[in-house]
Amino acid sequence: MFAGAYAPGSVNSLLLKMYQTIKSQTLSLIADLTLNPKPSYNVDGQSVLWTDYLKQLRVVVEWCDQQIAQSEPGVEEVTVCR
C-alpha cells in the first residue's frame, strides 16, 4: 500500500468519526448557549438572533444523526434537542 492510501472501509470510518466530532462539538455549543443565553441584538443593520442560531445548530445535529445512521447500517442514533 502506498502512502496516503486507505484500507477498505477506512474512508467510512473516517467519515463516521468526522460526523461524530461535528455532532459532539455542536452539542457543546448548544449546551453553552442554553446554559448561558445571550440577547439578540442589531449592529449597523445586521441582526444577531441567538434563537435562530440555536435552531440551526439543532439542524446540524439532526444532519449528523442521519449521516451516522447511513454510515452504520443497522445502527440508528437519534439526538433530541430541546
Number of C-alpha atoms within 10 A of each C-alpha: 6 5 5 6 9 11 8 8 8 11 12 14 13 12 14 19 13 14 21 17 13 15 22 14 13 20 18 12 14 22 14 11 15 13 9 9 12 12 9 11 11 9 7 5 7 8 10 14 13 15 15 11 13 19 13 14 18 20 14 17 24 18 14 24 19 15 17 23 16 14 16 13 8 7 10 13 12 13 12 7 14 8
